[in-house]
Amino acid sequence: MDTSRPEPPLSELYQELILDHYRRPRNKGVLEHPTHSVALNNPLCGDEIDLQLQVEGGVITDLRFLGRGCSISQAAASMMTQVVKQRPLSDALALADRMSAMMHGDEGAAKDKALGDLRALAGVSKFPVRVKCALLPWNALKDAVKS
Amino acid sequence: MLDAARIRADFPLLQQQEHGHRIVYLDNAATTQKPQAVLDAIADYYHTTNANVHRGAYDLAIRATEAYEAARGRVARFVNAWAPEGVVFTRGTTEAINLVAGSYGRANVGPGDTVVVTAMDHHSNLVPWQILCQEKGASLRMVEITEDGRVDLSDYGRALERRPKVVAFPYVSNALGTVNPAAQLTRLAHAAGAAVLVDGAQSTPHLRVDVRDLDCDFYALSGHKMLGPMGSGALVAKPGLLDAMPPYHGGGEMISRVWDDHSTYNQLPHKFEAGTPNVEGAVGLAAAIDYLEGVGLDRIAEHEVTLARAAIEQLSQIEGVTVYGPRDHRAGVVSFTYGDIHPHDLATILDQDGVCIRAGHHCAQPLMRRLNVAATARASFYLYNDRDDVAALGASLVKAGALFGYVPA
């Protein structure tokens, strides 16, 4: 008897682009004087992210992150910093919703060019326990904006 | 080696497949699968014996009470307890340790006193003592470990110079597999005047335990890690100590006489078992002990050590893999990392081959900091695992290595 879910392809989860962001993260580091910052971790598996934003006139002019964790959480953070840089906060929050929709299997969101490299993470939606890894940096972004 | 294939036939869950593969269950330090005999004992209890214990005058209630108390006797014999009334049923190791910290600790630890734990303790043998020390203004002293993952005996000696009130340590480390010299650690702590609690969560399922031989004061164990049901477990203690301790939880069963403003308390062990107990858990745990003793604890221990050695040998052949913990004096737990592949990624990749391992900090964050890793992957073996499982682990790791570019696909 096999009660497990059908096997999703691992190659879809671990694409080269994801491993590239994991090993050569973009915007990794610290901002000298961030206007917003937040540290978030996933107590279940220990993924950590420390996100700092420079917001001027409602626009994210710069951002950096520090983090430790699995390839999915760290690649998602790197990709996120690329797509929200130089964007108004409202756009960034709308992208957070698109990302969440993609993680819950929304195929339209998975084709949305505004998500940039993040579209490589569409396969994560087939691995439910890993969805929280991909959303960790986005939850940090939402928390930072609220603070 | 045990005939693991024959043993597996007794475990219904291990007959099923995961993602089209034979299930290779290597997360036994987290919890174990249950043999049919345990499932039958629980079902049989509800089919034939269920009633509330220690209060009914009718035959059914008497039979339920007898089943519950027989289970207590079974646990007592299994670990050579001082007396059956020195076995308090709990939800598991965590509750047993909280009971000792909350009762013995509160009564005996005061401002300026010291409680000693080790850097390889599970959170369940650390956080209750942190809470106690914060409440009492006492200090918590964490004993360091050596580079190969043993208790640092010279640091242990320095900690004992503080004349601690309580010393707590694990018999077997859940994260590293280290088997600690529990009798020696106990002797040293007693010489310094401390009461000793041994966390037996990882030792009781895997090696022959004799608490009188250890001569500790308190010994905590979990049923679900030794083929028994979740929510079963026990605190095994010297009855004299238990007798002098204030109650932990208040409620029915633990009282003798109750007035408007105060009560007197029941005898041991009932004084520490407030409320309707988990009778099915106790009955299932007794059946698990029967099963384990039927196979033989010495044979189980030898089987696991053989598998752990084989796994370490296999993992060591994969370039980029680091194995943690001592080379000798270890149980069937193998903690490792593989290059920059995060343990969670490893666990996801291995899962696709039906290989279940644990990834994370193993509820031992202070230990992970000392190993300078955020997390490790952990394979832990039991009596139903065999060399094929070790081979499946190795093959699946090579696949992970290929996905991350460590080995040719």
Interface residues (C-beta under 8 A of the other chain):
Chain A: M1 D2 T3 S4 R5 P6 E7 P8 L10 S11 L13 Y14 L19 Y22 R23 L44 C45 G46 D47 E48 R68 G69 C70 S71 I72 F127 V129 R130 C133
Chain B: Q15 Q16 Q17 E18 H19 G20 D340 I341 H342 P343 H344 D345 T348 I349 Q352 A359 G360 H361 A374 A375 L403 F404 G405
